[in-house]
Amino acid sequence: LVAGPADGAVTTFTGRVRDHDPEASGEVVSLDYSCHPDAERALHEVAADVLAEHDPQGGTRVAVAHRIGRLEVGDPAIVVAVAAAHRAVTFAVCEALVEQIKARVPVWKHQHEADGRTTWSNLGVS
């Protein structure tokens, strides 16, 4: 979705559902992601802000998807792809996107554990 003939680098990140979490008391078996209706707008704003900071001249392209709904252990939850002429900017943009999405996009995680316990997290997104 992002690479073109001028791009010498494509960096990707896939965040997957794992079977453990610091907030869990036991084994994680699934997650339910939900989001605010403005989440897509916030995602676009984050991408624009990150690109303005890391590539003010332009030329870097990004594609981002954050899933919502029920996900099992091993399923991809977020995927980021960044393409540019040189690798340094792709690494910087990819990392900044992941961190800013986590901090700024209103997506909430309801974590389900093997023993039936559940935990909500990321409820403090502004």
LOTI-768620 format. One record per residue: x, y, z of N, C-alpha, C, O in turn; residue number from 1. Coordinates in nm, 4 decimals, m for minus. Layout:
# LOTI-768620
{pt {X,Y,Z},{X,Y,Z},{X,Y,Z},{X,Y,Z},NUM}
...
END
This chain:
# LOTI-768620
{pt {0.0797,m0.1223,0.0000},{0.0000,0.0000,0.0000},{0.0827,0.1269,0.0000},{0.0326,0.2330,m0.0372},1}
{pt {0.2090,0.1183,0.0411},{0.2852,0.2412,0.0571},{0.4055,0.2534,m0.0340},{0.4463,0.3659,m0.0628},2}
{pt {0.4643,0.1462,m0.0807},{0.5922,0.1516,m0.1505},{0.5759,0.1876,m0.2973},{0.4842,0.1418,m0.3655},3}
{pt {0.6683,0.2716,m0.3437},{0.6725,0.3096,m0.4840},{0.8131,0.2948,m0.5380},{0.9031,0.2530,m0.4651},4}
{pt {0.8338,0.3282,m0.6644},{0.9646,0.3085,m0.7270},{1.0763,0.3946,m0.6668},{1.1936,0.3604,m0.6821},5}
{pt {1.0436,0.5044,m0.5995},{1.1463,0.5902,m0.5384},{1.1839,0.5456,m0.3975},{1.2755,0.6009,m0.3366},6}
{pt {1.1136,0.4465,m0.3467},{1.1344,0.4053,m0.2078},{1.2411,0.2971,m0.1973},{1.2300,0.1900,m0.2570},7}
{pt {1.3449,0.3280,m0.1198},{1.4495,0.2302,m0.0950},{1.4291,0.1542,0.0343},{1.5017,0.0593,0.0638},8}
{pt {1.3295,0.1965,0.1117},{1.3065,0.1314,0.2407},{1.1575,0.1235,0.2711},{1.0821,0.2171,0.2445},9}
{pt {1.1169,0.0117,0.3265},{0.9822,m0.0068,0.3799},{0.9986,m0.0716,0.5166},{1.0575,m0.1790,0.5294},10}
{pt {0.9462,m0.0056,0.6173},{0.9502,m0.0594,0.7531},{0.8084,m0.0933,0.7935},{0.7161,m0.0150,0.7711},11}
{pt {0.7908,m0.2114,0.8538},{0.6586,m0.2523,0.9007},{0.6647,m0.2909,1.0476},{0.7687,m0.3320,1.0990},12}
{pt {0.5517,m0.2768,1.1128},{0.5359,m0.3202,1.2512},{0.4011,m0.3891,1.2617},{0.3005,m0.3397,1.2109},13}
{pt {0.4002,m0.5023,1.3275},{0.2757,m0.5726,1.3580},{0.2713,m0.5979,1.5075},{0.3562,m0.6686,1.5616},14}
{pt {0.1721,m0.5400,1.5743},{0.1496,m0.5661,1.7157},{0.0461,m0.6764,1.7280},{m0.0652,m0.6640,1.6769},15}
{pt {0.0829,m0.7844,1.7958},{m0.0042,m0.9013,1.8068},{m0.0540,m0.9196,1.9497},{0.0095,m0.8743,2.0449},16}
{pt {m0.1660,m0.9851,1.9635},{m0.2195,m1.0201,2.0944},{m0.1285,m1.1259,2.1553},{m0.1014,m1.2288,2.0935},17}
{pt {m0.0816,m1.0997,2.2773},{0.0071,m1.1955,2.3451},{m0.0674,m1.2633,2.4593},{m0.1749,m1.2186,2.4994},18}
{pt {m0.0107,m1.3703,2.5109},{m0.0772,m1.4500,2.6147},{m0.0492,m1.4007,2.7566},{m0.0862,m1.4674,2.8532},19}
{pt {0.0146,m1.2869,2.7703},{0.0437,m1.2311,2.9025},{0.0438,m1.0794,2.8944},{0.0586,m1.0219,2.7866},20}
{pt {0.0274,m1.0163,3.0073},{0.0263,m0.8704,3.0145},{0.0548,m0.8315,3.1592},{0.0111,m0.9010,3.2509},21}
{pt {0.1274,m0.7213,3.1814},{0.1552,m0.6792,3.3194},{0.0291,m0.6526,3.4022},{0.0312,m0.6652,3.5246},22}
{pt {m0.0808,m0.6158,3.3350},{m0.2053,m0.5885,3.4065},{m0.2872,m0.7144,3.4338},{m0.3861,m0.7093,3.5069},23}
{pt {m0.2473,m0.8257,3.3762},{m0.3216,m0.9512,3.3936},{m0.2641,m1.0299,3.5105},{m0.1436,m1.0280,3.5357},24}
{pt {m0.3529,m1.0990,3.5811},{m0.3065,m1.1832,3.6917},{m0.2770,m1.3254,3.6450},{m0.2176,m1.4043,3.7184},25}
{pt {m0.3185,m1.3577,3.5228},{m0.2957,m1.4915,3.4698},{m0.2804,m1.4876,3.3191},{m0.2474,m1.3842,3.2612},26}
{pt {m0.3048,m1.6018,3.2563},{m0.2888,m1.6150,3.1121},{m0.3982,m1.5388,3.0376},{m0.5165,m1.5537,3.0684},27}
{pt {m0.3590,m1.4578,2.9403},{m0.4530,m1.3855,2.8553},{m0.4959,m1.4783,2.7417},{m0.4117,m1.5411,2.6774},28}
{pt {m0.6276,m1.4869,2.7168},{m0.6774,m1.5737,2.6103},{m0.7368,m1.4963,2.4931},{m0.7420,m1.5473,2.3812},29}
{pt {m0.7819,m1.3726,2.5186},{m0.8366,m1.2926,2.4090},{m0.8494,m1.1473,2.4538},{m0.8379,m1.1147,2.5720},30}
{pt {m0.8735,m1.0620,2.3555},{m0.8979,m0.9197,2.3803},{m1.0194,m0.8773,2.3007},{m1.0456,m0.9299,2.1926},31}
{pt {m1.0928,m0.7827,2.3541},{m1.1966,m0.7138,2.2791},{m1.1541,m0.5682,2.2699},{m1.1426,m0.4999,2.3717},32}
{pt {m1.1308,m0.5204,2.1477},{m1.0975,m0.3801,2.1263},{m1.2243,m0.3061,2.0860},{m1.3018,m0.3531,2.0027},33}
{pt {m1.2439,m0.1901,2.1463},{m1.3520,m0.1014,2.1057},{m1.2931,0.0376,2.0883},{m1.1828,0.0655,2.1354},34}
{pt {m1.3669,0.1245,2.0205},{m1.3127,0.2573,1.9948},{m1.4234,0.3619,1.9951},{m1.5416,0.3311,1.9792},35}
{pt {m1.3816,0.4848,2.0133},{m1.4689,0.6012,2.0044},{m1.5009,0.6246,1.8564},{m1.4190,0.5912,1.7708},36}
{pt {m1.6172,0.6809,1.8244},{m1.6476,0.7092,1.6833},{m1.5460,0.8007,1.6140},{m1.5348,0.7983,1.4914},37}
{pt {m1.4724,0.8807,1.6905},{m1.3711,0.9696,1.6327},{m1.2335,0.9042,1.6193},{m1.1368,0.9731,1.5872},38}
{pt {m1.2220,0.7754,1.6427},{m1.0915,0.7087,1.6399},{m1.0247,0.7199,1.5038},{m0.9039,0.7426,1.4969},39}
{pt {m1.0990,0.7048,1.3965},{m1.0378,0.7137,1.2639},{m0.9833,0.8545,1.2388},{m0.8736,0.8697,1.1851},40}
{pt {m1.0587,0.9566,1.2769},{m1.0111,1.0938,1.2628},{m0.8835,1.1139,1.3443},{m0.7878,1.1745,1.2961},41}
{pt {m0.8821,1.0632,1.4673},{m0.7634,1.0748,1.5528},{m0.6437,1.0025,1.4914},{m0.5309,1.0507,1.5008},42}
{pt {m0.6670,0.8891,1.4297},{m0.5601,0.8144,1.3642},{m0.4991,0.8963,1.2498},{m0.3771,0.9002,1.2339},43}
{pt {m0.5836,0.9607,1.1714},{m0.5352,1.0464,1.0634},{m0.4553,1.1648,1.1172},{m0.3528,1.2020,1.0601},44}
{pt {m0.5026,1.2242,1.2273},{m0.4310,1.3364,1.2889},{m0.2931,1.2929,1.3396},{m0.1942,1.3637,1.3207},45}
{pt {m0.2875,1.1787,1.4025},{m0.1597,1.1265,1.4511},{m0.0636,1.1074,1.3342},{0.0520,1.1491,1.3415},46}
{pt {m0.1101,1.0452,1.2277},{m0.0233,1.0225,1.1118},{0.0264,1.1548,1.0542},{0.1442,1.1675,1.0209},47}
{pt {m0.0619,1.2525,1.0423},{m0.0212,1.3829,0.9893},{0.0808,1.4503,1.0803},{0.1790,1.5068,1.0323},48}
{pt {0.0583,1.4449,1.2104},{0.1514,1.5063,1.3060},{0.2882,1.4388,1.3022},{0.3910,1.5066,1.3032},49}
{pt {0.2897,1.3069,1.2979},{0.4164,1.2336,1.2956},{0.4925,1.2640,1.1663},{0.6138,1.2851,1.1693},50}
{pt {0.4226,1.2663,1.0545},{0.4898,1.2972,0.9282},{0.5413,1.4409,0.9266},{0.6504,1.4661,0.8754},51}
{pt {0.4658,1.5347,0.9811},{0.5109,1.6742,0.9857},{0.6383,1.6876,1.0687},{0.7265,1.7666,1.0354},52}
{pt {0.6476,1.6104,1.1764},{0.7653,1.6175,1.2626},{0.8870,1.5469,1.2015},{0.9979,1.6003,1.2049},53}
{pt {0.8665,1.4292,1.1467},{0.9786,1.3464,1.1028},{1.0132,1.3595,0.9545},{1.1227,1.3217,0.9128},54}
{pt {0.9214,1.4122,0.8755},{0.9476,1.4273,0.7318},{0.8772,1.5521,0.6789},{0.7854,1.5413,0.5976},55}
{pt {0.9193,1.6707,0.7241},{0.8509,1.7936,0.6835},{0.8580,1.8207,0.5328},{0.7735,1.8935,0.4807},56}
{pt {0.9557,1.7647,0.4615},{0.9647,1.7842,0.3167},{0.8698,1.6912,0.2400},{0.8469,1.7111,0.1207},57}
{pt {0.8164,1.5934,0.3056},{0.7240,1.5001,0.2407},{0.7966,1.3866,0.1713},{0.9195,1.3798,0.1733},58}
{pt {0.7214,1.2988,0.1108},{0.7792,1.1850,0.0408},{0.7625,1.0534,0.1148},{0.7681,0.9467,0.0537},59}
{pt {0.7422,1.0596,0.2448},{0.7200,0.9378,0.3223},{0.5710,0.9060,0.3201},{0.4871,0.9942,0.3377},60}
{pt {0.5398,0.7792,0.2983},{0.3991,0.7364,0.2965},{0.3759,0.6333,0.4072},{0.4637,0.5534,0.4398},61}
{pt {0.2569,0.6375,0.4629},{0.2240,0.5447,0.5709},{0.0886,0.4794,0.5461},{0.0017,0.5348,0.4788},62}
{pt {0.0737,0.3619,0.6018},{m0.0538,0.2918,0.6092},{m0.0626,0.2349,0.7506},{0.0323,0.1743,0.8005},63}
{pt {m0.1777,0.2553,0.8139},{m0.1972,0.2104,0.9517},{m0.3352,0.1478,0.9638},{m0.4327,0.1995,0.9093},64}
{pt {m0.3430,0.0370,1.0349},{m0.4718,m0.0246,1.0666},{m0.4676,m0.0729,1.2110},{m0.3743,m0.1419,1.2521},65}
{pt {m0.5703,m0.0356,1.2874},{m0.5874,m0.0885,1.4227},{m0.7212,m0.1595,1.4247},{m0.8250,m0.0996,1.3969},66}
{pt {m0.7180,m0.2860,1.4574},{m0.8413,m0.3648,1.4563},{m0.9258,m0.3358,1.5786},{m0.8751,m0.2952,1.6832},67}
{pt {m1.0542,m0.3570,1.5638},{m1.1466,m0.3554,1.6763},{m1.2241,m0.4867,1.6721},{m1.2264,m0.5568,1.5710},68}
{pt {m1.2874,m0.5175,1.7853},{m1.3593,m0.6433,1.7943},{m1.2785,m0.7457,1.8715},{m1.1773,m0.7135,1.9336},69}
{pt {m1.3249,m0.8693,1.8667},{m1.2614,m0.9785,1.9415},{m1.1393,m1.0318,1.8682},{m1.1457,m1.0640,1.7495},70}
{pt {m1.0271,m1.0409,1.9409},{m0.9038,m1.0950,1.8860},{m0.8503,m1.2027,1.9792},{m0.8573,m1.1902,2.1014},71}
{pt {m0.7974,m1.3077,1.9201},{m0.7399,m1.4178,1.9960},{m0.5880,m1.3995,2.0049},{m0.5299,m1.3203,1.9307},72}
{pt {m0.5251,m1.4728,2.0957},{m0.3797,m1.4699,2.1086},{m0.3179,m1.5034,1.9721},{m0.3563,m1.6006,1.9071},73}
{pt {m0.2225,m1.4213,1.9310},{m0.1549,m1.4385,1.8033},{m0.2121,m1.3538,1.6918},{m0.1451,m1.3321,1.5908},74}
{pt {m0.3342,m1.3055,1.7072},{m0.3941,m1.2214,1.6035},{m0.3255,m1.0852,1.5985},{m0.2856,m1.0323,1.7022},75}
{pt {m0.3115,m1.0278,1.4782},{m0.2582,m0.8923,1.4689},{m0.3620,m0.7913,1.5176},{m0.4798,m0.7993,1.4827},76}
{pt {m0.3155,m0.6960,1.5991},{m0.4039,m0.5912,1.6503},{m0.3792,m0.4584,1.5800},{m0.4734,m0.3843,1.5520},77}
{pt {m0.2532,m0.4280,1.5516},{m0.2164,m0.3056,1.4815},{m0.1077,m0.3379,1.3806},{m0.0156,m0.4149,1.4078},78}
{pt {m0.1208,m0.2771,1.2632},{m0.0206,m0.2932,1.1583},{0.0143,m0.1547,1.1054},{m0.0738,m0.0750,1.0732},79}
{pt {0.1445,m0.1273,1.0970},{0.1949,0.0001,1.0458},{0.2954,m0.0302,0.9361},{0.3823,m0.1159,0.9525},80}
{pt {0.2836,0.0403,0.8239},{0.3817,0.0290,0.7152},{0.4249,0.1697,0.6758},{0.3420,0.2594,0.6602},81}
{pt {0.5551,0.1875,0.6602},{0.6114,0.3182,0.6264},{0.7123,0.2988,0.5132},{0.7983,0.2109,0.5198},82}
{pt {0.7006,0.3825,0.4087},{0.7936,0.3749,0.2965},{0.8535,0.5123,0.2694},{0.7852,0.6144,0.2784},83}
{pt {0.9826,0.5129,0.2360},{1.0540,0.6358,0.2029},{1.1801,0.6002,0.1248},{1.2133,0.4829,0.1076},84}
{pt {1.2484,0.7020,0.0788},{1.3711,0.6804,0.0024},{1.4809,0.6173,0.0871},{1.5603,0.5378,0.0368},85}
{pt {1.4859,0.6525,0.2165},{1.5935,0.6048,0.3035},{1.5369,0.5417,0.4305},{1.4290,0.5796,0.4759},86}
{pt {1.6086,0.4468,0.4871},{1.5581,0.3680,0.6004},{1.5426,0.4462,0.7295},{1.4495,0.4195,0.8055},87}
{pt {1.6308,0.5421,0.7573},{1.6273,0.6108,0.8871},{1.4911,0.6734,0.9141},{1.4373,0.6603,1.0241},88}
{pt {1.4356,0.7405,0.8156},{1.3061,0.8042,0.8369},{1.1961,0.6997,0.8541},{1.1017,0.7227,0.9297},89}
{pt {1.2058,0.5857,0.7860},{1.1006,0.4847,0.8017},{1.0992,0.4266,0.9424},{0.9928,0.4031,0.9995},90}
{pt {1.2189,0.4033,0.9984},{1.2243,0.3532,1.1361},{1.1668,0.4553,1.2333},{1.0871,0.4203,1.3204},91}
{pt {1.2067,0.5817,1.2189},{1.1615,0.6872,1.3100},{1.0111,0.7086,1.3007},{0.9436,0.7206,1.4030},92}
{pt {0.9587,0.7132,1.1802},{0.8153,0.7342,1.1617},{0.7363,0.6150,1.2142},{0.6336,0.6333,1.2795},93}
{pt {0.7820,0.4946,1.1870},{0.7116,0.3747,1.2332},{0.7021,0.3724,1.3852},{0.5945,0.3509,1.4411},94}
{pt {0.8152,0.3947,1.4519},{0.8138,0.3939,1.5981},{0.7259,0.5057,1.6543},{0.6482,0.4828,1.7470},95}
{pt {0.7377,0.6251,1.5992},{0.6572,0.7372,1.6483},{0.5086,0.7119,1.6274},{0.4274,0.7440,1.7143},96}
{pt {0.4724,0.6551,1.5141},{0.3315,0.6238,1.4897},{0.2767,0.5273,1.5939},{0.1702,0.5510,1.6509},97}
{pt {0.3481,0.4198,1.6186},{0.3011,0.3210,1.7161},{0.2834,0.3859,1.8536},{0.1806,0.3664,1.9186},98}
{pt {0.3821,0.4621,1.8976},{0.3745,0.5256,2.0297},{0.2623,0.6285,2.0372},{0.1895,0.6339,2.1363},99}
{pt {0.2479,0.7097,1.9337},{0.1439,0.8135,1.9347},{0.0037,0.7547,1.9203},{m0.0909,0.8065,1.9796},100}
{pt {m0.0108,0.6495,1.8442},{m0.1416,0.5837,1.8336},{m0.1833,0.5318,1.9702},{m0.2976,0.5505,2.0119},101}
{pt {m0.0919,0.4675,2.0390},{m0.1223,0.4134,2.1718},{m0.1612,0.5259,2.2682},{m0.2504,0.5086,2.3513},102}
{pt {m0.0944,0.6405,2.2572},{m0.1183,0.7505,2.3497},{m0.2408,0.8349,2.3141},{m0.3054,0.8896,2.4035},103}
{pt {m0.2735,0.8462,2.1860},{m0.3714,0.9477,2.1455},{m0.4989,0.8967,2.0795},{m0.5979,0.9698,2.0744},104}
{pt {m0.4997,0.7760,2.0297},{m0.6183,0.7272,1.9590},{m0.7091,0.6547,2.0587},{m0.6642,0.5651,2.1303},105}
{pt {m0.8375,0.6939,2.0629},{m0.9288,0.6353,2.1619},{m0.9735,0.4934,2.1270},{m1.0835,0.4702,2.0769},106}
{pt {m0.8834,0.4001,2.1557},{m0.9106,0.2569,2.1400},{m0.8912,0.1945,2.2776},{m0.7898,0.2179,2.3432},107}
{pt {m0.9890,0.1149,2.3211},{m0.9845,0.0555,2.4546},{m0.9761,m0.0963,2.4433},{m1.0337,m0.1578,2.3535},108}
{pt {m0.9027,m0.1539,2.5373},{m0.8763,m0.2976,2.5361},{m0.9436,m0.3624,2.6571},{m0.9179,m0.3238,2.7711},109}
{pt {m1.0292,m0.4603,2.6319},{m1.0911,m0.5417,2.7363},{m1.0264,m0.6795,2.7279},{m1.0524,m0.7573,2.6361},110}
{pt {m0.9425,m0.7069,2.8251},{m0.8582,m0.8268,2.8243},{m0.9272,m0.9411,2.8987},{m0.9790,m0.9216,3.0087},111}
{pt {m0.9279,m1.0597,2.8389},{m0.9914,m1.1769,2.8994},{m0.8847,m1.2791,2.9363},{m0.7987,m1.3132,2.8551},112}
{pt {m0.8916,m1.3276,3.0612},{m0.7936,m1.4240,3.1107},{m0.8545,m1.5641,3.1177},{m0.9765,m1.5801,3.1181},113}
{pt {m0.7694,m1.6630,3.1232},{m0.8123,m1.8029,3.1225},{m0.9045,m1.8365,3.2393},{m0.9930,m1.9210,3.2259},114}
{pt {m0.8842,m1.7701,3.3553},{m0.9667,m1.8002,3.4725},{m1.0982,m1.7224,3.4758},{m1.1721,m1.7305,3.5738},115}
{pt {m1.1279,m1.6473,3.3701},{m1.2531,m1.5725,3.3627},{m1.2414,m1.4265,3.4032},{m1.3340,m1.3487,3.3805},116}
{pt {m1.1293,m1.3881,3.4628},{m1.1107,m1.2475,3.4992},{m1.0983,m1.1624,3.3737},{m1.0537,m1.2092,3.2690},117}
{pt {m1.1390,m1.0352,3.3867},{m1.1231,m0.9404,3.2773},{m1.0639,m0.8115,3.3297},{m1.0812,m0.7757,3.4462},118}
{pt {m0.9940,m0.7428,3.2420},{m0.9299,m0.6154,3.2763},{m0.9478,m0.5201,3.1594},{m0.9238,m0.5565,3.0443},119}
{pt {m0.9905,m0.3968,3.1894},{m0.9941,m0.2920,3.0880},{m0.8641,m0.2124,3.0986},{m0.8125,m0.1912,3.2083},120}
{pt {m0.8119,m0.1688,2.9850},{m0.6948,m0.0825,2.9887},{m0.7038,0.0228,2.8795},{m0.7869,0.0150,2.7890},121}
{pt {m0.6168,0.1205,2.8905},{m0.6086,0.2356,2.7991},{m0.7339,0.3226,2.8068},{m0.7721,0.3854,2.7081},122}
{pt {m0.7972,0.3263,2.9227},{m0.9166,0.4087,2.9394},{m0.8838,0.5555,2.9583},{m0.9738,0.6394,2.9533},123}
{pt {m0.7572,0.5888,2.9801},{m0.7182,0.7271,3.0057},{m0.6817,0.8063,2.8818},{m0.6257,0.9153,2.8936},124}
{pt {m0.7118,0.7547,2.7622},{m0.6795,0.8279,2.6393},{m0.7582,0.9573,2.6388},{m0.8788,0.9581,2.6635},125}
{pt {m0.6884,1.0680,2.6102},{m0.7588,1.1971,2.6079},{m0.8200,1.2237,2.4729},{m0.8829,1.3277,2.4531},126}
END
